[in-house]
C-alpha cells in the first residue's frame, strides 16, 4: 500500500489503481487477453493531442492568476477531473446503450466505467478538500479568485 502526504495524490493513486484494475478485469471478461503486461506505450492520436493542447489553453486563466502554485495545481487538477468525469460518463452512457456487445462484455464494460467514474469522483472530492484547506492560508482576494476559477471549470 502506498501512503502519501496529500489527499489529492492519494486519491489520484487510488483512481489509477481502480481504473487499471477495472480495465484489466473488463479486458479479461471480454476476452481481451492477459490482464497484465510488462510495459505500456502510449501514442496520442492527432485528436487527443489537440484535446491536450485545448485543455492547457483552458487553464491559462489559472496559470496567469496571482495564486500560490499549489492552489493553481489543485485548480487545474479539479478542472481535469471534471473533464474526465464528463468523458467517462459519456462513455458509460454509450456502453449502456450499446446493443452490439454480448451481455457479459457489456456488463464488464459498464462496471469498469462505473468504477472509473467513482474513483474520479473520489479524487475530485479530495482535490476540493485540499482547496478548502488551502483557503485558510490565503488572503480574502485570493480565496475569491480561487473560488471563481474553481466554478468556471
N, C-alpha and C positions, 0 to 999 in steps of 0.2 A: 504494500500500500504506500503510495506517495503522499507525503504530507507537505503542505505548503504554508506560507505565511499569510497569504491573502485569499479571501473567499472567492475573488474573481478567478484567480489562477486555479484554485481547487475546483470550481465549477466548470471551468474550461477543460481541465483534465478529465473530470467526470463525464462531460459531454463527449469528449473524444473517445474515451473508453466505451461508453454506452453506444455511441454511433458505430465504432469499429465492431463491437460485439453483435449489434443488431444487423449490420450489413453482412457480416460473416455468416450469421445464422440464416439470414434470408437467402444468401447465395447457396448455402448448403441445402436448405429446404427446397429451393427451387431447382436443384440440380446444377448449381453453378460451380461445382468442383470443390477444391480444397478451401477450407476456411482460413488458412494462414499461408503467407508467402514470405520468402526471405527478404524481399525488398519491393518497394513500390516506386515507380517512375510516374510523375505527373506532368502531363503536357497540356497546356491550356489551348483551347480552340481559339480562333480569332474572336468569336463572340464572347467567350469567357474573359479573354484578355481585355476586350473593350469594356465589359462589365466591371472588371477590376479597376480600370482607369476611371470609369464613371464614378465608382464608389469612392475613390480617392478624391475626385473633384467635389463630390458631395460633402466631404469632410473638411474642405478648405476653410469654411467659417469657423470650425473648431480650432484648426491649426493657427488661424490668424487672431484668435481671441487672446485676451490677457488673463489666461487661467494657468494654474500650475500644470506642469507636464503630466503628472499622474492623473489629474482630472481630465485633461484632454484625451489621454489614452482611454480612460474609462468611458468618456462620452463617445469616442469612436467605436469602442467595443459594443456599447449599447446599440448604436446605430447598426453595426454589423450584425449583431444578434437579431435585431428586429427584421432586417432584410432576410437573414437566413430562416427565421421563423416563417415569414411570409412565403418564401420559396418552398420550404418543406411542407407547409400547409397546402399549398397549391399542388404539390406532388402527391400528397396524401389524398386530396380530393380526386385527383386524376386516377390514382390507384383504386379508390373506392368505386369509381365509375368504369374501370377497365374490365370489359367483359371478355377480352381476348385471352386473359390469363386463366390457368387452371385454378380452381378454388383454393387449393393449398398454397400455390405460389402467390396468389392474390393476398391471402391471409398473412403470409410471411412478409410480403412487401408492406402491407398496411401496418403490421406490428412493428416492423423496423422503422418505418416513418413516424409512427406514434412515439416510439422510444426516442427517436432523434428530436422530435418536437418537445417532448417532456424535458429532455436534457438541455435543450436550448432555452426553454423557459426557466429552468433552474439557474442556468448561467446568467440569464437576464436579471433574475431576482437578485443574485449575488452581486452583479455589477451595479444595480440600483442601490443596494445596501451599501456598497463601497462608496458610491457617490454621496449618499446621505451622510456617511461618516466623514467624508472629506469636507462637506459643507461647514463643519464645526471649526475648521482651520482657515476658512476663507472670509473675506470681507463681505458685507451685505451686497455690494455691487457685483462681486464675483459670483456669489450664490445666485443672484438674479440672472446673470448672464448664463451660468451653467444650466439653470432650470429652463431658460428659453431654448438653449441649444438642445437639451435633452428632449424637450417637447417637439422640436422641429423635426427630428429624425423619424 
